[in-house]
């Protein structure tokens, strides 16, 4: 026997594990439990699960309505992505996660955004984990849906400021929804979960390789090019960039990121149906090719007989009964931020709602029970002139958006401003009360910088005050359009003059028997302004108080003070010290010069058109030689 004979032994082969599973196993083995799960926590989980099962049984037995039925009853469901019955079954049996997103293309949310967020709020107070998602990254691309041109680009600083402002606004909104719900009888439960996220958080870590491998490989180009928004842009618009074409995929990746932590439902506006559908298909495609996630997901779904596919629904657009939309694109956005729309102005906006719209708004924009809404509408139609339903809607929405204290203040301010028995003494007392409050609590009010670019920075409660002060130099010996402009009732002096010419401006006073304007008695009354001169309205100033109204709703109670007192108060307004600043501002001077040039060109164009008309008349009458000779002299 040879000593060099090799010795054989059988080595057991290790089982084959694919790359994805290896990555998943490494990540799970490296995770450490950060805190101990106590028995108290486990008991809370069991209690929450038992309560959810009891609720599902009540719904199955017909003793309670499902979440989807409640949303449909309030007009908050437009289209369902997926099967409607499957969605209802999912919402009944499982405490799934749900999210709604918004791109910060402006500095504030507007009332149109509130409809999908109200649906999200309803689901939150019924126990579904809710995520308010800010599209910090997607806003840099721009949603091409229903647009024939690309969205205007934003400067980096503007986009960052919008993102910061709206992120804080979403945080405040999520808190106010909970507080508002508590005042409507919904007590917070341990299982309630909400969060505010910015998709910049994960997009800062996503590589092109990961994006193309995970999502790009399961996405087909045909359906992307077949979307109506893409075809319209390619055939009727100015074309579409690759970034815009990829917008639904970017949004789909957000859903995939949230889906991995249990967020199965997405809510969006009516125009987002295509994006939600594309996102759902993309997430299903990723799941089908991700073995590691399938293993974990199957374990989580044990015991449930519902689908785990991503689903969603859209809410209807907020419109009037005539079909008018509200939003930034429509040009009539009513902002939620108090710096852009004061609580008083927001209250006034909903107070002007038509009788045909108010019940629908109460269902969509408040947490009032359906029975209470029905009772309010019955009371309203007993005497529609009292606008009972509109007052309730205005108060409820301002409470939701700005808080209870602001809603009460806006209601009291409206009563004070529009009372038929309002006296001058009550106006003065109200102004004195505000002066004391300002001296104790905050800085003096000023008009919003959008009206006056020279105004000082404002706090959140300082805009659109109905009681204001103006320096004597901006009122005495000044035409009334300038006073209207300084008071913030009009955007320009020319607009003020147009309103006066159209009998749209009113001043506190009354008409004597001989037809002349005379001062008010102690009760506030109004007369239409017939002359903008100081000599006409000066007699109507009562003890330094002038009352102005534009249209039916915009009012100002103006106390005239000395320039020294106004300067010391730190307040500002359009026209205050503008003369010297305007003269020193080259941009303003350039604008004025441009306006003058435009005016001269307009006159020249008019003269040219008139000369052409005469030449054509001469030509028709046989004066061809005269026309030709004139043209030769001109050349």
Protein Blocks (a to p, Z undefined) as FASTA:
>chain_A
ZZklccdddddddddddfklmmmmmmmmmpccfbdcdfklmmmmmmmmmmmmmmmmmmmn
opaccfklmmmmnopafbdcdjfklmmmmmmmpccddddddddfbfbdcfklmmmmmmmm
mmmmnopacdddddfklmmnopaehiabdcddddfklmmmmmmmmmmmmmmmmmmmmmmm
mmnopacdfklccddddfklmmmmpcfklmmmmmmmmpcfklmmmpmklmmmmmmmnoja
fklmmmmmmmmmmmmmmmmnopabdcddfklmmmmmmmmmmmmmmmmmmmklmmmmmmmm
goiacdfbdcdddddddddfkopacdfknopaccfblklmcfklmmmmmmmpcfklmmmm
mmmmmcbdfklmmmmmmmmmmommnommmmmmmmmmmmmmnojklmmmmmmmmmmmmpck
bcfklmmmmmmmmmmmmmmmmccddddfklmmkbccddfklgoiabdcddfklmgopafk
lmmmmnopafbfklmmmmmmnopacceddddfkopacdddfbdcddddfbfbfklmmmmp
gghiacddehjllccddddddfklmmmnopacehiaklmmmmmmmklmmmmmmmmmmmmm
mmmmmmmmmmmmmmmmmmmnopammmmmmmmmmZZ
